[in-house]
Amino acid sequence: MKNFAAIDFETANKEYTSVCSVGVVIVRDGEIVDSFYSLIHPEPNYYVFTYIHGLTESDTDNAPLFPEVWKQIEPLIEGLPLVAHNKAFDETCLKSVFRLYGMDYPDYEFHCTCVASRRVFPDAANHRLNTISALCGYNLENHHHALADAEACAAIALYLL
């Protein structure tokens, strides 16, 4: 796979609609050609996962709502399959916020680098993003920052897919 968009969401709490940041990395012809990062005002707007990603309500109080952010992402990913490390989480987040805001979901093609990593690295200690990115030769320095995680996912996808 040489053309795709790696995507990663962080959530404020256990609700899939509570996306509070997104990172997207665009890969064309096997090369990273563009990236996008934004904070998002989550819904519902309360934080449980600050200990994971470091974001708080004050970080996203003035952030745009998801539909405004997606208007910027949509042209970047047009015609590209999406790749995530744990597709089940990121795809569920995406579908949930589309539903929350009454947006028509375009049925994006999604691939999962976590599933692929289980086939390629069956004996890995675990199949978390940081572990697999290291096995693929990528140094993930800012784990749980949506753009850093999307960059790691892109590197894994280029290695595995």
Order of alpha helices (4+ residues) and beta strands (2+ residues): beta-beta-beta-alpha-alpha-alpha-beta-alpha-beta-alpha-alpha-alpha
